[in-house]
Every structure is written in structure tokens, then in C-alpha cells.
Amino acid sequence: MKFSITPFYLICILLLLISCNENQKNKTSVIKNFKTKSYLDIKLDSFGHLPSNPYIIKFEKKEKSITFCGVEHLTDNNDVTNKMFKDIEKSFLKTNPSIAINEGGSVDGKNYTSKREAILKDGEIGLLKYLSDSLKIKTVNGDPEIDYELKELSKLYSKNEFLTYIITERLLWSLYDSKVTNYDSIVSNYNKFLANYIIKKGKLSLSPNEKTFDYFKKNYQELVGRPFEINSLKPTNPFDKNGKFQEIGRKSKEIRDQFLLQKTNELLKTNNRVYIVFGGWHLLTCEPGMHQIINQY
């Protein structure tokens, strides 16, 4: 009996193949909104500490894995022998990742002559870049650019609200940690921050009045409920449900969480082992989304 494939059956076979291919694609498709755990639902001790530092969770399925190394950022990178750095290195080398994701901006072009130099200059971010270079793998920024974050925040808050938060969190806290309390020095750093970070990188237009430090101080008092004094700054607390200032901080972190999840999802498509070093609170909130990503395989 002679068997031949008619055009009708040929079309059916082609449609079946296309359907199978699409189903395979859908298994690793980009999920637009990953599941996260609310910062208000995270359980930490009374000091806000992680169960350990670093706190590491590995998500695995078949040949794919995501190792998320959550850290409590150290205020002093001079402690190069800190157990946190040793445990990051041990975990990284054991994982033998295909690609790494860092927090805090692009590290492209950064090179270190030694592990000690990497830690002294850039803490765990420097260590991750140094270790990645040793394996000749890429280190990818897991944070969105500031213009993206400002655009997302502007959908929910007024310019004076989200600017007050960003300036306090990204500039004034660093001045506080560096013991910069001289008023003229604060204003000088403020002007540079606005010009280089908010306007140039953030692509945000500001009027002459909106550029002044007096404008910031006025908005700070309205948003936080007390006059601005650098010596009385209090840390942003995403676990505090009271107040607009903390709410904006929480939303900023949620924007960053979604970006990190999208970046991880994207990189896992072409890399079998992704290694992440980020603040530990992000691990606790992103854990449900990481399960979503790995379960696509």
C-alpha cells in the first residue's frame, strides 16, 4: 500500500509543529508582573536582621539554577576578613555560575588587582566583580537606571514627593555616613547631585526654584513632618506602614524588585546558572517571583 502526504495533512503537521514551538516559548516567556511578598509582611527580628549574613537561597529545576545571595550591607568595607565576604566567595565558587547580577549600578570597566582591593573599594559589589572576572563571566547590573525609576514613581507621586525621597535616600544618607555636616558642603553636594544624577541621568526637567536647596527643605518638612537637619536623619524603613515618605520608599524598592526579576528571567533563558548578590530584603520579597521563574523550565 502506497502512502502519500496530502497538502491537507502537510498543513496539519506544520500547524502542530508551530503550536509545539509556541508552547515551548511560552514556558520561558517574560512574565510582566512577578509575584512578590509585601515588605509589610516580611518577618525579621527586632533589629531588622536577616537569618544570616549572607542569607542564601538556591532555586533549581533541571539544568537551570538561580542562587540569590542576600546581604546586610556593611558600613565598613575595611573589614576585609568579615565572614560575609568569605561566605559569598565560597558560595560563588561552589555554584560556578554562568553569569552574575550585582546591585547598585553597572560595574563595566571596573577592574581590581586583588580581592582585597575589590572589597576595600566596593564591598560585596567589588568582590562579585572580582570573582566573576576570575571565571571570565559577565557581571550584569540588576538595578534599573534612575530615569526609569523616576518615570515609574512619577505615575504615583508628585515631583516634590518622589524627589524628596530620592535626594534623602541617595545623597543625604551618604553625607550623613561620611560625617558631612557643614551647610555649604551639603548644598554644594546637593547641586552636583541634582545636575549629574537627577537632571542628566534621570532626564528630569526642573525649574530654577525646584533646583534650590530651600525647595528641598520645604518639601522635606511637609513630607516627613519635621525640619531638615542632617544630624537627625532617620533611616528609610519599608516595614513601617505609617507615612507617605516610607510608602514612597517601599514603592521604589518594589520597582527595583520587578526590574531584578525581569532581568533574572531574561538572563536565565541563555544561561544555566545565575548568581545574584543583592540586599537581603530584596531576596525575601522576590522569593515568590524567583520560584515563578525557575518553574517555567
HUCORUR-V432956 format. One record per residue. PSI is psi in whole degrees, -180 to 180 (none if undefined). OMEGA is omega as a letter, one per 20 degrees, with the letter a starting at -180 (* if undefined). D_FIRST is the distance of its C-alpha to the first C-alpha in Angstrom with 1 decimal. Layout:
PSI | OMEGA | D_FIRST
PSI | OMEGA | D_FIRST
This chain:
126 | a | 0.0
131 | a | 3.8
134 | r | 6.4
150 | r | 9.9
117 | r | 13.3
161 | r | 15.3
-35 | a | 19.1
-48 | a | 19.8
-34 | r | 17.9
-42 | r | 19.4
-42 | r | 22.8
-43 | r | 22.3
-44 | r | 21.6
-42 | r | 24.6
-38 | r | 26.8
-43 | r | 26.0
-41 | r | 26.9
-41 | a | 30.1
-42 | r | 31.0
-41 | r | 30.7
-41 | r | 32.8
-38 | r | 35.4
-39 | r | 35.6
-41 | r | 36.3
-40 | a | 39.0
-26 | r | 40.5
-26 | a | 41.1
34 | a | 43.5
161 | r | 44.8
122 | r | 48.6
126 | a | 50.3
-37 | a | 53.1
103 | a | 55.4
153 | r | 55.3
137 | r | 56.9
162 | r | 60.4
134 | a | 63.2
140 | r | 66.4
-28 | a | 69.4
-14 | a | 71.4
-2 | a | 69.2
136 | r | 69.4
115 | r | 71.5
173 | r | 73.8
179 | a | 77.1
-18 | r | 80.4
2 | r | 80.4
21 | a | 76.9
151 | r | 75.7
166 | r | 72.1
-30 | r | 71.4
165 | r | 71.7
107 | j | 72.1
159 | r | 69.5
116 | a | 67.3
130 | r | 63.7
135 | r | 60.5
130 | r | 57.1
122 | a | 53.9
145 | r | 50.7
125 | a | 47.0
-128 | a | 44.4
-1 | a | 45.5
145 | r | 47.6
149 | r | 51.4
120 | r | 54.4
115 | a | 57.8
113 | a | 60.5
99 | a | 64.0
133 | a | 66.5
156 | r | 70.1
115 | a | 73.6
131 | r | 75.0
144 | r | 78.0
-13 | a | 81.2
105 | r | 82.2
-5 | r | 79.8
-18 | r | 82.6
71 | a | 81.6
-15 | r | 79.0
6 | a | 78.9
140 | a | 77.9
-31 | a | 75.4
-46 | a | 73.1
-40 | r | 72.5
-42 | a | 71.9
-35 | r | 69.3
-48 | a | 67.5
-45 | r | 67.2
-45 | r | 66.1
-43 | a | 63.4
-49 | a | 62.3
-35 | r | 62.0
-38 | a | 60.2
-35 | a | 57.6
61 | a | 57.1
161 | r | 55.9
-27 | a | 53.7
154 | a | 56.0
152 | r | 59.2
128 | r | 60.6
161 | r | 64.4
156 | r | 66.8
19 | r | 69.5
168 | a | 68.2
139 | r | 66.6
12 | r | 67.6
134 | r | 66.2
-11 | r | 68.7
130 | r | 70.5
144 | a | 71.0
141 | a | 73.1
-18 | a | 74.6
164 | r | 74.6
-39 | r | 73.5
-46 | r | 77.2
-41 | a | 77.4
-45 | a | 74.2
-44 | a | 75.6
-38 | a | 79.1
-43 | a | 77.9
18 | r | 75.0
-138 | a | 74.7
-26 | r | 71.3
-44 | r | 69.7
-41 | r | 71.2
-44 | r | 70.1
-43 | r | 66.5
-42 | r | 66.5
-45 | r | 68.1
-39 | r | 65.5
-43 | r | 62.6
-35 | a | 64.0
-27 | r | 64.2
0 | a | 60.4
43 | r | 59.9
160 | a | 58.2
149 | r | 58.9
117 | a | 61.3
138 | r | 60.5
125 | r | 62.9
5 | r | 62.0
144 | r | 64.6
156 | r | 64.3
154 | a | 66.7
-32 | r | 69.8
-36 | r | 69.0
-45 | a | 65.9
-43 | r | 67.9
-39 | r | 70.8
-42 | r | 68.4
-41 | r | 66.9
-33 | a | 70.3
-16 | r | 71.6
-16 | a | 69.2
-24 | a | 71.1
159 | r | 74.6
162 | a | 77.3
-45 | a | 78.0
-29 | r | 81.3
-53 | a | 79.6
-29 | r | 76.7
-41 | r | 78.9
-42 | r | 81.5
-51 | a | 79.0
-44 | a | 77.4
-43 | r | 80.8
-47 | a | 82.1
-42 | a | 79.1
-24 | a | 78.2
-59 | a | 81.7
-31 | r | 84.6
-36 | r | 83.3
-36 | r | 83.0
-40 | r | 86.6
-46 | r | 87.7
-32 | a | 86.1
4 | r | 87.7
33 | r | 91.1
106 | a | 91.5
-10 | r | 94.0
129 | a | 96.1
-45 | a | 95.7
-37 | r | 95.6
-39 | r | 93.0
-46 | a | 90.8
-40 | r | 91.1
-45 | r | 90.3
-37 | r | 87.2
-47 | a | 86.3
-41 | r | 86.6
-41 | a | 84.4
-45 | r | 81.8
-45 | a | 81.6
-45 | a | 81.4
-35 | a | 78.9
-53 | a | 76.7
-47 | a | 76.9
-51 | a | 77.4
-58 | a | 75.7
-38 | a | 72.8
-12 | r | 72.6
40 | a | 72.8
130 | r | 75.2
133 | r | 77.9
141 | r | 81.3
165 | r | 84.5
-40 | r | 87.8
-38 | a | 88.9
-15 | r | 85.5
-12 | a | 86.0
152 | r | 89.3
-29 | r | 89.9
-37 | r | 92.0
-44 | r | 89.0
-47 | a | 87.1
-39 | r | 90.0
-47 | a | 90.3
-36 | r | 86.6
-46 | a | 86.8
-39 | r | 89.7
-39 | a | 87.9
-42 | a | 84.6
-27 | r | 86.0
14 | r | 89.2
156 | r | 91.7
151 | r | 93.1
126 | r | 91.4
122 | a | 92.9
-29 | r | 90.9
-13 | a | 92.7
18 | r | 91.6
142 | r | 87.9
145 | a | 85.7
146 | r | 82.1
132 | a | 79.2
100 | a | 77.8
-11 | a | 74.4
-5 | r | 75.0
116 | a | 78.0
-4 | a | 76.9
130 | r | 80.3
144 | a | 81.0
-37 | a | 79.2
-47 | r | 79.7
-33 | r | 77.7
-44 | r | 75.1
-41 | r | 74.5
-40 | r | 74.3
-44 | a | 71.7
-39 | r | 69.6
-43 | r | 70.0
-36 | r | 68.5
-38 | r | 65.7
-44 | r | 64.8
-38 | r | 64.8
-47 | a | 62.7
-39 | r | 59.9
-44 | r | 60.0
-42 | r | 59.8
-42 | r | 56.8
-43 | a | 55.0
-42 | r | 55.8
-45 | r | 54.6
-43 | a | 51.3
-45 | a | 50.8
-30 | a | 51.7
-19 | r | 49.6
-36 | a | 46.4
3 | r | 47.0
135 | a | 49.2
-31 | a | 48.6
109 | a | 52.2
132 | r | 54.7
126 | a | 58.4
134 | r | 60.9
114 | a | 64.7
166 | r | 66.2
139 | a | 69.0
-28 | r | 68.4
-33 | r | 68.8
-35 | r | 65.7
-45 | a | 63.7
-36 | r | 64.8
-32 | a | 63.9
-7 | a | 60.6
-45 | r | 59.3
-38 | r | 57.1
-35 | r | 55.6
-37 | r | 54.9
-41 | r | 52.9
-46 | a | 50.9
-51 | a | 50.1
-29 | a | 49.0
-3 | r | 47.0
-13 | a | 44.6
none | * | 43.0
